[in-house]
């Protein structure tokens, strides 16, 4: 095993050294080293006081410390699959809180195989089983956001009387003249929050009790039968579903039914914002030219006593909104929810199956001996090892200590302000002993009272903890992963990106600029190299859009464009629900055929193409030695139960066999995961499955979709529809991936985009986790702004680990989540299929423990977050990936872009942005510009092979955050425009 790790380290050194040789450039000094020293401001923090109504609960939360089981999900594919199982099995009640809820969201993919798993259909089916469905969504300011909560309410309440939807708060604009001016701006397309006068902005959002309603209900929560809960960073809405591999291409010229991201779910918020979401198929993004933006997120499911607190929170929210709005507005239509569970529910257990509830967690630790049974890597193990691992995973466990914390106030919940999430962040940071990992959508915080308008003092807690470590000679590191750019559309230099730049400026002022940032405070405290203690990272990835010759041939033969046929496909799978059960077609695809791949373009990883060739980090078949993943034992925690309905191929580390017959794509029986059997379903004819024929009614007899599918079914295409597997563990050599077309067309097909970090997680010392909906900014943390929920998770089940080279007993929950995230970012996880469900895709009440391959070679590489070898791998991978994306795609933001002049030379003069006027776009192409996100091919005399030489060295998605980006611009956000105090508050 040691020899394999040595090989991995050696390969990593070769990769990073190769990047250096390709670049022939010296490292630029870090932004930390270049940060300017300025005078410190007032760093006094008021004494923390907890709201009296919550008594002595830790962190000032309304909820005391509780207990339960918690299971994590990284990214949307596994999470939404688990939610779909729970909704399918609901018997009494479903409670949902969401910032945005899209009724047409598919919880399982591809949609063509999983029509019954569209959210609105699942909720209707539950309601028809007499399940009471209660939903609360944020009521947006329509001029500012495109969520269309009105559509959410109408679409869902129209399905069944058992579904009830509340929207809150009501924004009641005031001021006739102000509103007339506002309507004029909206109609003229000149509306911009960042430019609105203070009076207009306040009038737009409305007020209540002298509070301007800028703020949102931001919680994400789903509780089923009052015993099983889901929460975290993922709303059940468009744009959130994704896999660990984050494919950003989704063109399928050989078969439109292979589409994974239908309609507006194929979104790139850096290009176009969501628009007209009630017509979900209305997507302006041309997926033959533009990539989507990947979505990285974390959520959890919970069972046990902690769910009671979540139920209390929901019922309290429902009652507050009912009393404030619906009691008088719709008398008799809605009612309060009883705090007592229904009698039939009381007679059932609280989600533990056949096992009695666990005792409350106490102070002593329960040994958790996973590692001694999981020394071999995934599939490279014998039957005896698998039996041992299974016995290990069945070791008696203790319930975790879990506490609910929240941000709420008078406007959001009718209570005095509670900011227990912020209190938890500060206390956990202050008491951390070894490391902190923060993964969050935002990073806006203050180190002192001098950083107005920012108020939350999480930044001060970070500074104080690092200074203490420095004075005491401790090895202590904080890792922060966040988005490169906020997910708002527009060229960063454009007038429309003022709000985006405002958020970026607040974040840079929190990190390394403005005089009172974290890094500047550390430097004033005598820490010469703050990067020894804290570093910031982004995520970014690439893909290749399948615009090979097959697309052109099918288009010619069918007489319709691919995008036209694709829009017909979206219309088919996005149409409104009717009462005709025959609307659901067969799960068999009449257009499938044996292409020699798995249906998403990942061909057989055989021979010279794929696993058997030396490449990437590993030798032969990567980390796993000669046998790689063929064994199929996969699984995180060593083996699955012998009679497990989820024992499907492709689990954690299984390789794909490449076969693709009628039932293998999507490849799951209808009763998989709780099952959906409807006698109304029928086998359809060829065109009924493909389009609008048969008894469906109301459609054309031979649609563009049908014509295209008929033509495509006669074409053989070996081109892969995504190559996201190439930067994952044991992924294929990029040079071996087939392309049917010219080298010029292939180089044009490569695309790149930031991988958007939407997580809201903190992990400290591999012992404690904060996970919920709260961002790291004032909006989420102050309590009287956005409403939020989070939980503090302390797992007393221990795993033997190491910390800074010393033996260490880590929390199984925290350690497995942190290691999994690190491996994903470093490309140390295998490619994840969208339909390869395993035990980790189930709710916590079905499999209460995340399976994880403790002790595998990939796991050992990330086991110790303070080990010099790990830190070298983390730093070098981020640096190498950063340089590659700079070279190949001119990705911004970038450290070499320090001024707007640099920005023009590096970016603006290279790309034509989507939405550019046709004449200007044509002029740009004539000057050698390329479409946004594509390869600047004039810079690669070696053509596509040279591009592959660069991209083949990318590992994972980790890149350095460019702390020097536009650092020499005096006023990054305002650019001659003046913010008012209210606008500032909106963006913090």
N, C-alpha and C positions, 0 to 999 in steps of 0.2 A: 504494500500500500504506500509506503514511503517513496518507493521508486516512481509510482504513478504521479504522486504530488510533485516530485522533482521534475518529471517530464512536463507537467502542466506549467510550472513556474518557468521552466526553460523556454517553452513555447511562447508564453506571454512576453518574456524578454525579447524573443526574436520578433514578435509582432511590433512591440513598441520601438525596438531599435530600427525595424524596417521603416516605420513612419518617419523617424528622425532622418534616416538616410534619404527618403523620398523628398522630404521638405528642404533639407540643406539649410536649415535656419536655426538660429540660437533661440533658447527659451526667452520669452519676454518676462521681465520682473513681474511678480504677482501684484495684484491691486492692493493686497494687504501691505506690501512693502512700500508702495507708492502713496498710500493714503496720507493726506495732509493733516498735520497736527494743528488743532485750534483750541481755543480756550474752552474749558469745561463750564457747563452750566450748573444750575441748581440740581443736585442729585438727591434731594431729600424725598422720601416716599412717605405718605401719610400712614399712620398706624392702621393695620387691617382690622376692620370690625365686621362681624357677621350680622346679618339682619336678625333682629330679635325674634321674629315669628318662627324662625327655623331652629331656635334653641342652640344646642351645642353640637349639632351635626358637623362632621368634618368638612372643611372647606366652605362652611356656611350654606351647605346644600339643604334644600327642603327635604331631601331623602337621606335616611341614615345608611350606614354601611350595611350591605346585604350580601347575598351569596347566590351562586348559580353556576351553570356551565356556559362557556362562551366558545364560539368557533369563529375563526377568521376566514375571510375570502379576499383574495387579491385579484382585483379587476372584475368586470361585470359578468363575464360568461358563467363562472361558477356561482356567483351570488344570485343572479337572476334565475338560474336553474333551481337553486335551493328555494327561492321564493315561490317559484311555480309549483314545486312539490307541496309546499305549505298551503298555498291557495287552493290547490286541487283537493286537499284533504280537510279543508276547513269545515267545521260542523255547526258552529254557533255564531261566530262573530269575526269580522275583519276590521281593524282600525288602521288607517293610513294617515300619516302626516307627510306632506311633501312641499318643497318649494315650487316644483313643477311636476306635473303628472301628465304623461301622454297616453291617452287611452289606447292608441294604436301600437304601443310598444310590444315587440315580440320578445318574450322572456327566454325563448330557446331559438336557436338558429340551425339551419337556414329557414327563413319563413315558409318557403315552398313545402317544407316537410313538417312544419310545426304550426299550422294555422290555428289549432285549438289552444295554443299557448300565447296568443295575443292577449294583452292585459284586459282589454274590455270584455273579451269573450270569457276569460277566466272569472272575472267578477260577476258577469251575468250568470254564468253557470252556478257559481256559489249562491247568488241571490235566489236562483230557482230551487236550490236545495234548502231554502228558508234560512240561509246565513244572512245576518244583518251586517251590512257593509256601511261603515261611517268613514268619511274622508274629509280632511281639512287641507286646503291648499292656499297658498299665498295669492291674494288678489293684487295683481300687479298694476302699476301705472302704465296704461297701454301705450302712451307716447314714448315711454322709456324702455319697455321690455316687450318681448314678443311671445310670452308664455301662453297667452290666450286661456286663462283659467275659466272664462265663460264657456269656451268650447268643452273644457274638461267636465264642468258641471252638467252642461246640457247633454253631452254625449253619454255620460254615465247614468245620470238620473233617468234618462229616457229609456234605459234598458230594462229597469225593473224597479218596482216601488220599494224594494228592500235596500236599494242603494241611495244613500243620502250624501250630498257634498256641500260643505261650507266653504265660502271664500271670505278671506279676511286679510287686512282691514279694508273698510270702505274709504276710498280717497275722494273726498268731496271738495272739488276745486272751488275757489272763491274768486271774486273780482271779475266783473264782466269785461272790462277793457283788457285786463291781463290775459284772459282766456281767448279773447278775439285775436290778440297779437300772437298767442301761442298757436292757435289753429292755423293762422296764416303761415307761420314758420314751418309747421308740420306739412302743410299742403305744398309749400315751396321746396320741401326737401332740405331745409336749412336748419332743422331742429338739432340742437346739441345741448345736452345737459350742462356741459362744461362752460357754455357761453351765456346761459340764462341769467338774467338779473336775479338778485336775491328774492325780490317780491314775486317774480314770476315763478321761480322754483318752488317757493313755499305755497303759492296758490295751486300749482300743478299737483303737488302731493297731498294737499289738504292738511287739516289740523284736527286734533282731538285733545281736549283738556290742555290747550296751549302747547301741545307737542306736535311739531311737523312730522307727518308720517313718512319719513324717508325710508323707514326700516322694513325688513322683510321677515316673514316666517320662514326660517331656513332649515328647520328640522327635517330629518329623513327617518321615518319610522313606519314599520308595519308590524302589527300585533295580531296573531291568529288565535282565536279561541281563548284569549287571555292567558295563554300558557307558553306561547312561542313568539319571540320577537326578533325583528331584523332592524338594524340601524347602522349608521355610519355615514359615508360620504356620498352614496349613490342615490339620487332621485330615480324614480321609475319614469324616466322620460327619454326623449330622443338624445342621441349622441353619447350616451353613457356606456352602452354595452360594448365590451371589448374582451380580447383574450390576453394572456400574458405575453404573447408574441407581437401584438399590436400591428396587424397588417393594415396598411394605409392605402392599399390598392384593392379594388373590388370590381374590376371589369371581367366579365366571363363570356367571351365571344363564342365559346362552344356550347354554352347552356346557360340561359338567363336564370334558370331555377337554382343555380349555384350561388346566386347573390346572397351575401351575408348581411349587408347593411342596406335595407330597402328605404326608398323615399328619402325623407329628411334625416333619417338616421345616418346617412352618409353625409357627414357634415365636417366642414373645416371653418371654425369660427374665426380664424385669422384671415379668411378670404371673404366669406359671406356669413352674416348672422342668420339665425333661424328667422323665417318669415312666413306668415300666413300658415301657421302650424295646424290650423283646423283642416286644411287641405294638405295632408301630410306628404302626399306624393309630389307636391309642388316644390321641386328642388332645383335651384338655379345652377348648382355645381355640376359641371360636366365631368363625369368620372372617367372619361377617356383622356382628359387633359390634366385634371387637378386631383391631388390626393385628398383623402380625409385627414383629420387630425386625430391621432390616437389619444385614448383616455385612460390614465393610470389612476386607480382608486382603490380604497380599502373599506370593507364593511364587515359586519359581524352578525351572528345569530346568537340568541340567548334563551335559556330556559331556567326555571327555578324561581326562588323568591324575588329575584331582581325584576322579573317581569311584572310583579305586582306594582312596583314603583312606576314602571313605564305605563301600565294601564291607568294608574292614578293620574299621571301627567296628562294622558290623552283625555280622560274623562273630564278633568279640570279645564283643559283647553276648550273642549266641546261645550261645556256648561257656560264658560265665560262668553264665548261667541254667541251662543243661543240667547243668553240673557241680553247681550248688548245689541244684537241685530235681528235674529230670526224669530224671537218670541213675538215681536210686534209685526215684523215684516210679513211673515208667512204663518199666521196663527193656525195651529192644528196640524201643519204639515210636518214639522219636526218636533222632537221631544228630547228631553234630557236622557242620558244613558245612566242606568242604575249602577251604583258603585258595587253592588253585589252581583257576583257571577250568577248566570242562570242555574236553576236547580240541577238540570241534567249535567251542566258543566262542573258544578261543585262536587258531584259524585265521581268525577273522573280525577285521575292523578294530574299533577301540575306539569306534565311533560317529561316524566322520567321513564316512561314505558313500564316495564315490569319491575323496575328497581325502585325501592323507596327513596324519598328525598334524602340527599346527603345532609349530614350535620353542618352547622355553621362552621366556616373556616376559622381556625384559631391560630395561635402564634407558632405552633411547632410545625416542622416541615415534614412532608411525606416523601420518602425517596421515590424516584421515578426512573427506573433502570432501563431506559431505552437503549442507550449507546452500546452497552455490552452485548446486545443482541443484534446490532445493525452495523457490523464492521465492514461489510462488503457493499459495493455500490449498486443499488437498485437491482437491475436484472442479473448482475453477475453474482449469483448466490445459489446455493443448493437448497434442496427441499428441507433439510434439517434447519438451516438458517431461517427459512421462512416460517417454520413451525415455531421456532424460538421467538421470532419477531412478533408473531401473532400472540403468543402467550404474554409477551411483554406489553403489547398494546392493551391486553385485557387486565393488566395489573390494577388492583383496586385504586380508584382515584378519589381525591377529596374535592369537594366543591370549591370553586374559586371565591375569593373575596371581591365583590363588585359593588360599586357605588355609582348612583346616577347623579350627575351634576348638570346644571343648565344655566342659560342666560335668559332672563325674562324680567318683565317690568309691568307697570300699569297698562301701557298701551297694548302689550302682547298677551298678557294673561290675567290682568286685574290684580296683580300682586306688587308689593314693594320690590324694588330692584334686587335681583339675585345675580351675582357674578361668580358663582362657584366654579365655573370652568376656569376662569382666569386665576382664581385662588389655587386651584389644583395644579395648573401649569407652574405657577411661581414656586409653590412648595416642593413639587417634585424636582424641578430644576435645582432649587437650592440644596436639596438633600441628596442629589445624585452623587455617587462615589467614583464612577469610572467613565461613563460616556452617556451621551444623549443623542438619539436619532430623531430628527423632526422631519416629517414629510407633510407638506401643507401647500394649499393653493396660493396663500399669501404669506408675506412676512413683513408686517408693518407694526412696529413697536417702538417704545421710547426707553431711553436709558435715564432720563431725568425729566423734570417739569419744563425744561427748556425746549423740548421738542414739540411744542404746540403746532398743530392741533392734535397730534397723537397723544393719547393718554395712558393706554395700557402699559404696564411696567414689566412685562415679560423680558424685554431687552435688558433692563437693569438687573434682573435676576441672573441672566446669562453672564453679564459683565462681572457681577459680584462673584459668581461661582468660578469663573475662569481666573480671576485675580487671586482668589483663595487657593486654587490649585497651583498657580504660579508661585505664590509665596511659600507654599508647603512642599514644593518640589514634586507634586503629583503628576502622573501621566493622565491627562483628562482631555477628552476630545468631544466636540459637538459637531455632528454632521447634519447639514440642512439640505433637503432636496425640495425644489420648488419650480414653478414654471419659468421658462425663459422670458416669456411675454404673456401678459394677461390675455385671456381668450376673447379679444375684441377685434372686429374686422378692421382692415385698413392699413395702408402703408404708414409706418411709424412717423414719417415726416409730414404726413398729410394733416390738414386741418381737422379732419374727422377723428384723428387718433389722439386728440388732446387729452381725453379722459384716460386712455391707455398710458400715455406718457406721464400723466399725473400719478397714477398708481406706481409706475416704475420709479418715479422720483421719490415717492414716499418710501418705497422699499430700499432704494439705494441710500436714502438718508437714515434708514434704520441699520444698514449694514456697514457702509464705509464712506459716507459723504455727509457734508452739511455741518460738521463741527461737533456733533454729539452722538454720532453713530457708535455701534458696538466696537468696531475695529479702532476707531479714533480714540475711544475711551480706554481701550486696552493699551494702545501705544502710549497714551499719556500716563498710564500706570506703570510704565517701564517695561512692557512686554514688546520686545523688538520684532518678533515674528508672531503676530496673532494667529497666523495660519497653522501654527503648531497646536492650537487649541480649538479653532473653529474654521470650518470650510463650507462653502456653498456650491451646490450642484444643480444642474438642470438635466432633463432627459430629451433625447432626440433620436429619430430613427429614419430609415429609408425603405423604399420598396421599388417595385417595377410594375407599371401598369401594363396589362396584357393587351396591347394594341398591335398584336402580331398580324401576320398575313391572314389568319383565320377570320379576323373581324372584317377585313376588307372583302374577303371572298363571300362570307355569309351575307354581308350587306349587298353585294352585287347580285347574288343569287336570289335574295328575298325581295330586292327592290325597296328596302326600307333601311333607315339608318339604325345603328346600334342604339343610340340614345333614344330614338323614337320608340323602338321596341322595348327598351328598358323602361321608358315612361309608361308604356302600356302594362308592363309587369307591375310597376308600382301601383298603378290604378287598380289592378286586380287584387293585390294583397293589402291595399290600403282602403278598400271600399268600406263603407259603413256596414255595421252588422244588420242583418235582417233576421227574420224568424225561420227562415228556411234552413233546416239542418243540412240539406244537401249542398249548402253553400261551401261546406268543407270538402275539399277534394281528397282523393286518395293520396297516401304518402308515397306512392310509387311514381317515379318520374318517367314518363313515356319517352323522354329524349335522352335518357342516360344510355351510355354505351361504354365499352371497355376501352378507355383511352390509355390504360397503363399508368394511371395515377389515381389519387384519392378524391378527385373531384374539385379540389381547390388548387390544382396545379402543382402540388408537391409530388412529383413523380416517384417512382420506386427509388429508394436510396440503395441501389445495388451497384456492384462492380465499380466502374470508374466514376459513377455518379453517386456520391453520397457517403454513407457511413464508413465504407470499407477503406476509404482513402485517407491518408494522413493529412490533417488540416486543423485549423483552429487552434484551440488550446491543447488538444490531446493527440495521442498517437493512435494509429490504427482506427478503432472505432471510438476514439475520444477517451473520456475518463474511465469507461467501464471495462477496459481491457478488450480481449478478443471478442467476447460474447456481446458486448455492448448492451443493448436493451432487448435482445431477441428473446431472452428468457420470459419476458412478459410479467415478471413478478411485480415490477413497478412499485407503485405505492409509496407513500411517505413513510409510514410508521412500521413498515415491515409486514407485508402480507395482509390479505383481506379475509374476512370470515369465510368459511368454506361454502356456505350457502348464501352468498351475497348477490342480490339481484343487480347490484351495481358493479359486478365483477366483469367489466367490459374491457375490451382491448383498448390500448392507448392511454391508460391511466396516467401515472406520473412520468414514467420514463420509457414507455413502450415505443418501439419504432413502428412505423406504418408498413403494412405489407404491399401497399400500392394498389391493391385490387379495388375494382369499382364495379360491382354489379348492381342490379336494380335496388337492392335493399341495403347496400353498404354505405352509401352516402347519406349521412344523417343517421344511418345504420343502427337505429334503436327500435325495439318493438314498441307498439303503442302503449303498453302498460308499464313501460320503464319509468321508474321513479314515482310510483303511485298510480300511474296508468290513467289513460283517458279512453274509455270505450263508449262509443255512442252508436246505438243501433241505426241511427239516422245516417251515419256515414256510409258512403258507398264507393265502390270502385268506379272510376270515371272513365269516359272514353278518352281517346288521345287528346282531343282538343278541349274537352271539358277540364282536364287537368291543366292545360296550357293557356286557356283564355276565356272566351266569352260564349262558347257554344252551348248546346244541349238545353236543359231546362232552366239555365241560369236566368235568362231573360234580360232584356234591356240593353244588350250589347251587340256588337257587330259579329257576324258569323265567321269572319276570318281577319282577325286583328293584326296589327303590325307585330305584336308579340308572337302570335301563332305563325305568321309567315317567316319571321326570323328564326324561330325555333325549328321549323321544318327544314329550312336551308342549313342551319348550323348542325342539325343531327346527321347530315351527310358528309360533314367535314371532319377530318382527323387533325387534331391539334395537340402537340406535346408541350406547348408553351405553358409555363406555370402561371397561375392567376395571381399569385403573391410569392415573394421570395423572402418574407420576413423570417423564415426558419434559418436563413443563412447566418444571422448574427446571434443565434441561440446555441445552446449546448448541442454538440454533435451535429450541427447543421451542415448542409452540403457546401462544398467548395463552389463559390460563386461562378467560377469559370466553367463548372460542369452543368450549370442550370440551362436547360434548352431554351432556345428562342427561334421561332419560325418567322424569319424576316431578315431584313438587311441590317448590317451593323449600325447604320445611321438611324434606323427606326428604333433600334434597341437603346442606343444612348439617349435618344429623346424620351424614352419610356421611364427612365429612372427618376424618382421623385423623393423629396425629403421634406420633413416638417417637424416642428417641436412635438414631443410627446407630452401632452398636457397633464400636469400633476394636479389632481383634484382631491387628494387624500387629506385627511385631518387627523393625523396620528403623531403621538410622541411615545417613544420607547426609551426607558432609562435603565441602564445597568442590566439589561436582559432580565429584569425583575418586575417592572410595572409598565402598564400601557394605558395611555389615554386614547380613546377612539370615539369619534362622534361626527357631528356636523359642523363643528366650530372651526372657522379659519383663525389664523394668527393675525388678527387685526382688531381695530377698535369695534368695528361693526359686530363682530362675533363675541368679543371678550368683555365689553363693558357692562353688559346685562340690560341696559336701557335702550339698546339699539336692536339689532336682529335677535330674534328668538332662536335658541340653539339647545341641543342636548348632547351629552357625551357620557361615557362611563369610564371609571377608573378600574382597571382589572389587575388584580394581584393573585397570581396562580401559585398556590402552595405546593403544587406537584413539581418536583425538581428534576432536572437533568444534569448529569455531570458534564462540566464544560471547562473552559479555561478563560482567564482574563489577565491580560498583560503577562502571559506566560505562566501564570500560576493556576493551580486547580481552583475551580469555581463552581458553585451550585446555582444554576440559572433556573428561572421559571420556564417550564415547558412551553407555555403559551407565548410569552414574550420572546423567548429565544427562537422558537420555530418561526414566528412571524418576522422577526428582524432578519434572520438568516435567509428566509425565502425572498424577502424584498431585496436584500443585498445581492443574492444570486440572480434574481431577475434583472436587476440593473447592470450586472456584470456579464450577462449572457451565460450564466451557469445553470440555467434551467433549460430543459428541452422545449422544442416548439410545442405549443399547446393548441390542439384542435378545438374548434368551437362546439363539438358535440361529443367529446371524449369524456363524458361524465364518469366520475369515480366517487368514492366516499367523501371526498372533500367538496363535492358539489351538492351535498345533501344538507338539510337543516340539522341543527345541533341535537334535536330530539330523535334523530335516526342514527347518527354517528356522532357522539359527543366530543370526540377528540380529533383534531387535525392529524391526519397521517403525514409523516415526514420521515425522510431517509436519514435519520441520525447516524453519524459516523461515516457516511459515504465520502468519497474523495472530494466531491464538490462542496459538501457540507463542511468538511474539515478546513477548506480554504477560507471560509467566512466565520468559523466558529469563534475565534478570538478577535474582537474588533479593535483591540489595542496592539495586537502582534505586529511587529515590524514587517513581516512578510505580507500580511494582509494589507496593511496600509500602503505598502509599495505597490501591490496589485491594484488597489482601489485608485490611488493617485495616478498611476501610469495608464490605466485603462481610460480614465476620464480625460487625461491629457491627449492620448493617442486619438480617441474618438473625436475630440474637439478639433484637432488639427485636420483630420480627414474631412469632416463636414465643412470646415473652412475652405479647404482646397477644392472640394468637388462641387459644393452647392452654394458657396458664398453665404452661408447661413448667418442671419442676424437674429439677436445681437451677437457681437463678437468683440473681443478685447482689442483688436487692431483698429476698430472704428471708434476713434476718440472725439471726432468733431462731425458736424453735418457735412463738411466737405469730404471727409473720409467716407461717410455714409453714401454719398452720391457715387463716389468712385468704386466703392466695394459692392454696392447693392443697386442703387437706383439706375445706374447706367448699364446694368446687366440684365434687368428683368422687365417684362411686360406683366403688369398686375391684372388679375381677373377684374372685369368690369371696365377696363380701359376702353375708351371710345375706339371704334373700329379703325378709323383713319389713323389715329395716333398709334394704335397697336401695330398696324401695318408698317408705319414709319419706323417703329422700334425694331421690328423683325428685319427690316432692310439694313438697320445699323448693327445687326448681329445680336440683338437682344433675344432672350429665350423666355418662355413662360415661367412665372413665379414657381419656385420650388424645384426647377429642373436643373440639369447639368449645364454649365456654361461650356459648351462643347468646343468652342474655339480655343480653349485653354488646354485641350488634350490632343496634341498631335498624334498620339498613339491610338486615338479613337476609343472605342468601347472597351477594348482589352485593357487599356491604361486605366480607365475608370474602374473596371473590375479589380485591377491590382490594388487600387486605393480602398474601395469599399469592402473588398474581401478581408481587410484587416480590422474592420469594425467588430467590436465585441460588446454585446448588450446595447444599452441605450444611454449609459451614463456619460455626461459631458460636464466640463467645468462651467460654472456660472461666470459670465464675463463681467467682472466688477469694474473694469475700465471702460465699458461701453459708454460713449458720449460723455466721458468724465470731464472733458475740457469744455463742454457746453455750459455756459453760466446758468441758464434757466431752461432745463430740459423740458419742463411741462408747459410753461406759460407762453413762451414764444410770442411775447407782445400782447397777450391777452390776460386779463385780470380775473383771477378766481375770487369768488366771494366766500364768506365764511361757511355758508351752507354747502356750497359745492365742495369745498375742502372736506367737510365732514362726510359727504357721500362717499368719497374715495378712500377713506381711511378705515 
